[in-house]
Amino acid sequence: MVLFLIREPLSYFRPYKAYFVAIYAFFNAFPISQLVLIFYPEAYLIRLTTQAFSASAGIIATLWGLLVTKLYFYPEKFSLRSALSNPLKPIHTAFLLYLVPMVTLIIMTIADPTSIDPSPSRQAFYVLDNTYFETVGLSPLLLTVAATLISAFTLYSFVVLSRLRSQLKDREVRGALRVIARCFATIAIMLLFGYALSSFGYSLLGLVNLVGVILLVVAVTAFKRPTFLKAFLGLVPSLGPNPAVMRGDQIILIYGNDEAKITPIARFVNEGVNQQNRVLYFHSNDETTAREELSRNGVDVKHNLTKGDLRLPSIDSLYQGENLLDEEAAIGQCQELANETRALGKNGLRIVIDYGDSTKRPYQKFVNHIADPRWAIPDHYVQVMMTFANRAFENEKATLDLLKSKVPVIDLTESTNVFSRTVGLSHDEIAGRKILLEYDPLSGYEKILRTLATEAASNFERVILFTRKDSPIHSAMEDELGLKMFVLTSRVSYPKVESENVVLIPAFDSSLILDSMNKTIEAYSATPFTIIFDNISHQIFTLGTERAHSFVRQGLELMVSDRITGVFLLNYPAHDPKTVSMFENLFDLELVSRPGARIPEVRRKLSLTAT
């Protein structure tokens, strides 16, 4: 099981893998002590192995307590040193008190020879074997200390995990932690019962160890169940280090009119409340107008206001006055809101600030204020959307360019339908469709996909790309805002996170590719998004036509929801017309990118618009 933990690459808990490996390694001390008792019943060996498993019990409890406390504090740092440096802090005090029985047990087994009785005259009746055999005696005081340790081990972890104040609110993650905690607690209680019973002349330690192994297997399964994928997709926080603020934590929208701005704002708000975030919309009009606009665009304003998940203060309250009076106060208030939201146990904080046509001179100072990294924080707990009317930067191209160089900016006047307009359709006609993009490698088809990704980002739809590193699509789209990329490669035999936005997956494992698609779809079930698969031709050449057809069909079946826009690429000159036709029949819409053509040819447009 230790080797399994070491080799497990997919677990969400892999940044804390060393703790789990150490805990499992120290559990071996218990069966080893029994083997020594059976095969090498020398008094000094019995005493030594008994001291070893007592020390192991203390170390296991210490490691588990340290681990759950780290999870409690996440994303803040926690260590034994920090607890000792500030022992009066309540959680630090609790942790230090928790350590007392562990230290006491270890000291007692070493310093008090009478606490362990390894004499050959000490025998116990092995109930399952119906025979008497040598056993080790433990003093009542030692058993009392052990009982205290196990009580602390059980209660501390349950209390801390139940009051987990960090972002680890995902049901799967919390469920796995509960299973692991229950397994460890049950094993500890059973071991105490087994050794206590043995001291009184009856032994069930064989059965106890067997059940313990089964529970350890269950705990390993729970360790494995939550994968890294949700963290990669940005739905739960990563337990790994996050040294810098993610580009997507702050974004600027430029809109032409109020109607254009409210759709992405409403989507941002809805996604936030659906993910148990707290959302504040600092509007530039009045609260009644903000309520009406959000309600018209699908936000249950009354319900979310009542629950406290949504607030609609004015931008003047953020800046403590009109005309963006106090810039430092605005940033400070957002930081206070983040702390307050954490205390409420929310998964995150989303802030929308609508500046309307308001800017402030000098422009360079104002841009520095807007791009101040203090708006967001390194653990991605806070996401900030700032919106400006395009007239705010009228005749100020240099200012806008400076802003774009510092913060991701989406100009809604240009990009909300940049792809769909190119092919003569609206965004609504494209959204949710399953599209086959037939391309000639010389046609410049990469630009088509870039416009698709830009349009999706402008409509606040996530984009997931499956591609290969040697594909032109990889180099063309790797810098796209908000893009998550699954890179198909022969370099790995299991999924591996390469960077914040890139996961490597085996190129020839169709089931794993489909599983990655499925988990992505499950993770983003509450929001519209786009999946791009680059490309079918590679699958045909590696799997064969029939298997590739089955793969694409299964992928499309996973994408049946109209929330998902699916785009599959096919290098049509590389295949005969019969093969191309076979795949065309699977899709709602076909786009054909030919050399020399400025825009792709659209097929099935009539049937599409008639739907």
N, C-alpha and C positions, 0 to 999 in steps of 0.2 A: 504493500500500500504506500510505503514511503516512496518507492520508485515511481508509482503511478502519480503521486502528487508532484514529484520532481518533473516528470515528463508531461504533465497536463498543461498545455499552452493556452487553452481557451478560457479558463475560468476568470470570472470577473474579479475574484479575490487574488489573482496571481501576484500583485504587488506585495501581498502579505504571505506569499507561499512559504517563506522561510519559517514563519511562526508555526504553520500547520505541519510542516515537515518535522520540525523539532518536537512538537507535541506528540506526533505519531511515533517518532524515534524513541522518546522517553517512555511511551506506553509499553515498549518491549521489555522494560525492566520487570514487569509483573509476571509474565509467563517464564522469563528467564529464572526468576527466583524459585518458581515451582519446579522447573527442570533440575536446578541444583539440589533442591530438597529431595527429589526422587533419585537422581543418579549420582550425586556427590554429597551425601549427607554429613559433611564435616562441619563441626560447630562454627569454626571461623568463617567458612564459606557461607553458611546459612546466615550468620550475623551480617556479613558483608553485603550479601544480596538483599537482605531485609533493609539494611540502611540505604542501599542503592534504590530500592523501589520507593522507600519513604521520601528520599531526596527527589526522586523522579516525580512523585505525586506533588511535592511542593513546587518543583520547577514547572510542571504542566499547568498547575493552577496559576502560577505567576505569569506564565506566557499568555494563557488564555485571558486572564484579567487585563494584562497590558494590551492585548489585541482588541478586546471589546472597548476598552477605554480610548484607544486610538480611533476606533470607528465612531465612538461617541463625539470625540473632538473634531473629527474630520469636517472641514478641510484644514483646521488649525493643527499645529504640531503638538504632540504629547510624548513625553518620555519620563522615565523615573527621575531623571535629573530635574526636570521642570516641576515635578510633584514635590521633590525635596526642597527646591528653592522657594516654593510658595505653598507650604503645607496647610495654610489656613483656608485656602480656597476649598469650598465644599466638596467638589469632586476629587480634588487632590487628597483631602482628608479621608474621604471614603476609600480611595485606592490604597493609601498607606495603611489604614486600618485593615483592609482586606489582606494585606501582605503579612500581617502579624501571625496568624496561625501557620502559614507556610514556613516562615522563618523558625517559629517555635518547634514545629515538627522535625525539621532538619537538625536543629541543635539538639533536641531531646534524644533522637536516635543515636547521635554520636556521643553526647556528653553523659547520658544516663544508661549505663550498662544493664540496669535492671529492667529497662523498658522492653528489651528483647530477650526471649528465652529460647536459645537454640538447642537445649539439651535433648539427647536421644530419648529420654524418658517421656518427653512430651509427645503424646499420640492423639490422633483424631480419627473418628469413625467416618470413612469416606462413604457417604450415603449411597451414591450411585454404584459403587463397586462392592458394597456390603462387606467392607474389610477395614481393618485399622492400619494406619500408616503414620509415619513420623510427620510432625507439623511444627510450626514455629509459634511460640506464644508471644502475645503482645500485652503489655500491662494495661490495666484499666485507664490509667492517666494518658497513655499514648493513644488509646482508642478514643478517648474523649477529645484530645487535640485533633485527631484525624477526623472525627465527626464535625468538629468546629470548622476545620478546613473545608470539608465537603459542603457543609451548609453555606459557607461563604462563597465557595466556588459556584454553587448552584444559584444562590439568591443574587449575588452581585451581577453575574452575567445577565440574568433575566431582567433585573431592574434596569441596568444600564441599557440593554438592547431595547427594552420597552420604552425607554425615555430618550431614545436616540434622537439627538437634536440636529444631527447633520443632514445632508441631502439624501441619505440612503433610504428613501421612502418607497422605492420600487418594490412592488409586491413580491416579485420573484427573489430579489436580493434579501429582503427581510425574511421571507419564508425560509430561504436556505440557512440564514443565520439562526433562526429559531430551531430548525431541525438539528443543526450542528450542536447548538447549546444543549438541547434536550438529550441528544445522544451522549455527549460528554458527561452531563449530569447523571444520567442513568447508569453509565459505566462506573462513575465514581461512587455512587450509592451502593451499587452491587458489590464493588470491590470492598468497601467498608463492611458491608453485611457479611461477605464471604470470609474475610480475615477475622472479623469479630466472632463469627460462628466457629471458625477453626480454633480460635483461642479457647473456646468453651467446649471443645472436644468433638465437634462435628464439622465435616468439610464438604462444601459444594463448590470449591474453587475451580474444579475442572469445568463445570457447567457455567460458572461465572465468566471464566476466560473465553469460553466458546461464544456466549451471548455478547461478550464485550467485542470480540472480533466482528461479529455480525453488525453490531451497532457502529463500529468504526468504518465498515464498508458503507453503511447507510450515510454516515457523515461525509465520506469521500464522494459519494454520489451527489450529495447536497452541495459540496464544494464545487463540483463540476457543473451543476445545472445552470446557474446564471453565467452566461458567456460575456465576453468582452464586447459583444456586438452593440448592445444598447448604449454602452459608454462611447463606443466609436461613433455611433449615429447621433450622439449628443442628447440622448434622452435621460440618461442618468450620469452623475459625475464619475469621472475616472478616478480610481484610487491611486493611480500612478502620478508622478510629478507633473505639474503643469507650470512651467517656468514663465510663460508669457500669456498675455490676454489674447484670446482667440479673435481673429478678424471679425467673426460674426457676432461678437458680443456687443458691438456698437455699429449702427448703420444709419446712414442719412438718406432720406427720400426727398426728391424734388418733384413737386406735383404742379399740375397746371390749374386745377380747380378743386373745390372741396369734394366734389363727387369722386374725383380720381384718387384722392388721398384716403378716403374712408375705407375702401375695400381692403387694402393691405393692412391698415390699422386694425380693422375688425378681425381680420384673419390672425394677426399677431396677438390680439387680445383673447380671441377664442382659443387659440392654441395654448396660450398661457394658463387660462383658467382650467382647461381640460387636463393639463399636466400638473394640477395642484400648485400653480404659481400664484403669487399675489401680483395684481396688475394695477398700475397707476397711470392714468391718462391725463396729462397736464394740457388742457385744451386752451386754444387762443380765442374762442368765441364765448359761449356761455354754457352752463351745465345742461340746460334743457336741450339746446341744439346738439350737444355732444351725445346726450342720451338718445335722442331721436335718430341721429345718424347711425349710431352703433346698433340700435334696435332694428332699423331697416336693413342692416347688413348681417343679421343673424345672431347678434349677441343678446343673450338673455340678461339685459341690464338690471332689471329689478331683482332677479334671483341672485345675481352675483354681487350686487351692492348689499343686499340683505345678508348674505353669507360673509361679507367682508373681503371677498376675493377681488373686488374691483372698486376703485375709487376714482372720482372725476374732479380733482381740484383744478384750479386755473393756473396758467403759467405764471401769473403775477404772484401767486402764493409760493411758487418755487423760488422765484427770484426776490421775494420779499419787497415787491414794488413794481411799478410799471417800467416799461422801457428796459427790461432786463437789468434791473438796478444792481443786484449784488451777485456776481458770478460765483464767488467763493461760497456764499450761502447756499446756492443751488446745488453745487457739488457736495457740500457738507450734508445737506438735507437728504440727498440720495444715499449717501453712506449710512446715515442714521436709519433710513428706511430699510436698507439691507440688513442691518443688525436687528431691527425690530421684526422684520419678516422671518429671519432665522429663529428668533425667539418664539414666533408663532408656529414654528414647525412646518413652514411651507417649503416646497421643493425648490423654489427660486423666486426671483423678483423680476418683473418686466416693467419697464418704464417707457411710456410714450410721451414725448415733448413736442407739441406742435407750435412752432415759432411763427407760423403764418408768413407774413412778409417782413417780420421784424429781424433786423440785424443791428449791429452796433459798431460804431467807429471807435478806435482805429480797427480796420478790418483784420489785419494780421493778428492783433491781440484777440479779437473775437474768434477767429478760426482756431487759434491755440486753445482757447477756452472750450470750444466745441470738441476739439480733438484731444482734450485732456484725458490721459489714461485712467484718471481716478473715477471717471464715470462708471467704468467696469472694474472687476477685480479678477485676480488670476485664477480663481477656482470656477469661473464661469457661472457664478450664482446669479449675477445681475446681467440682464440684457436690455440695451437701451436703443430705442428707435427715435430719431429726431427727424422731424418733417418740416420742410420749408416750401412756401409757394415759390414758383420759378421767378416771380417778379422781385423776390427778395435779393436776387443776384443779377437783376437787370443791369446791363452795362458794367458788370463787375466780373468779367470772365476770369481775370487773373485771381480774384478772390476764390471763385469757385474751383479753379484749377488747383490752387493751394490746398483747399479743403479736400479735394479728391486725392491729393498726394498723401494726405494724413489719415483719412478715414474712408472706408468703403462708401461710395455714393451711388445710388440708383436714381437715374432720371426717369421718372414715370412718363414724362412727356415724350420720351423716345423709345422706351424699351418694353412696355407692357404687352405689346403685340408685334414685336419686331420680327419674330419668326412666322407667326400665323399670317401677318400681313404680306410677307414675302410669297407665301404659297396661295394667297387669295382667300384665306379663311379668317374667321375671328378666333380669338383665344378660346372662347367657349366651345367652338366647333372642334378645336384640337384637343382640349382638355378631356382626359378620360378615354381617349381613343387609343387603339393599338395600331401602330404605324410601322410599315416596312419601308425603310429608306434603301432603295436600290441605287448603288453608286458605281461610278467608274473611278478608279483610283486617281485618274488625271483630272477629275472634275472640280476639285476644290471643295469637296463635300464637308470638309472639316468646318468650314465657315457656317454651313447650315446648322450643324449641331451646336456651334458656339452661340448662334442667335437663339436656338431653342433653349439652351441653358440660361442665357440672359433673360429671355422672356419668363421662364419659370421662376428665376430669382426675383424678378420684378413683381411677379404676382405672389411672392412669398410661398412658392412651392419648392420643396427640396428636390435635389437632383442626385440620383445614384447612378454611377457609371461603372459598368463592367467592361474592362478593356485589357489590352496587353501592353507591356512596356514598349514594344517595338512598333506599336500602332501609331499612325499620325494623330489619331484622336487623343492619345495619351498626352503628347507634347502640346497639342492645341488647346487642351481643356484643363490641364493640371492646375492652372491658376484661377479658374473660375470661382467666383464667390460662393461659398456654402456647398461646394461639390464634395461628395463623398465617393471615393474611388476604390473599387475592388479590382486589383490587378491580377490577371490570370498569368501564372508563371510556372515553369517546371522547377524552379529553385526551391520550392517548399512542398512538403507533403501534408501540411495542415495549415489552416489560416494563421497568419502572423501579422500583427500590427507593425507597419513600417514607420508610419508617422501619424500625426493627428488626423489626417484626412485620407490616409491610404492603408488598405489591408491587402496583403498578398494571399491569394488562394490558389490551390493546385489547378493548373489549366486543364488537366485531363480527368478530373473527378467531377463528372456531371452532377452526381447526387449532392455533392458538397456545394456546387454553384447554385443549384436549385434550393438547397437548404438556406444558403445565404440570402437568396431572393426572398424566400418565405419568411425568414426572421426579420428581414427589413420591412416587408409588407406588414407583418404583425406589429412591429415597433411603431410604424407610421400610420397605423390604422385610422387614426382620428384626423388625419390631415391630407390634403392633396399633395401628390409628389409625382416625379417622373423617373422612370428607370430606362436607361439607355444600355443596350447590349451590343458590344462591338467585338466580334461580329459572327453572324451565322456561317459565313463561308469557312471560317477557321474550324468551326464545329463539324462542318461537312467533311473537310479534308482529314480531320483527326478521328472522327467517330464513324463516318459513313453517312450517306444521305438519309437512310431510314432512321438511324439513331438520332441524328441531328434534328430531323423533323419531329421525332418524339420529344426531344429535349425542348424545342421551341414551343410545341403544343402544351407541354406541362408548364413551362414558364408562363405562357399566356393564360392558362387556367388559374394559376396563382394570382394573376393580375386582373381577375374578372371584375373587380370593383371599378366603378366609374370615377373613383377618386384617383386612380392610377393611370397616368399616361405612359404607355409602353412604346419604346422605339427600338426596333431591331434593325441592324445594318446587314446588307447583303451585297457582296461584290458581284454584280450580275454578269459582267463579261467573263467571269471565271467559271460559269456554269451554263449548261445547255438550257434552252427555253423550257423544257419539261420540268427540270429541277426548280427553276425560278418560279414557274407557275404553281408548283406544289406548295411552295412556301407562301406565295401571294394569297392563296385561298384561306390562309389562317388569319389575315389581318383585315381591319376595318378600312384602312386607307394606305395607298401606296404613293410614295414620292420617288421620282426617278431623277437622279443627278447625273447629267451628261456633260462631257467636256465641251467647253465653249458656251454653255447655257448659263445665263445670269441667275435664273431662278429654277428650282426643280419643277419637273412636270408632275401634276397632281392627277391621280387616277381615283375613280370612284367618288369624285366630288359630288355628283348628282345624288347618288344614293346616300351619301353622308349628310348632305343638307336636307334631304327629305326625311331623315330619321326624326 
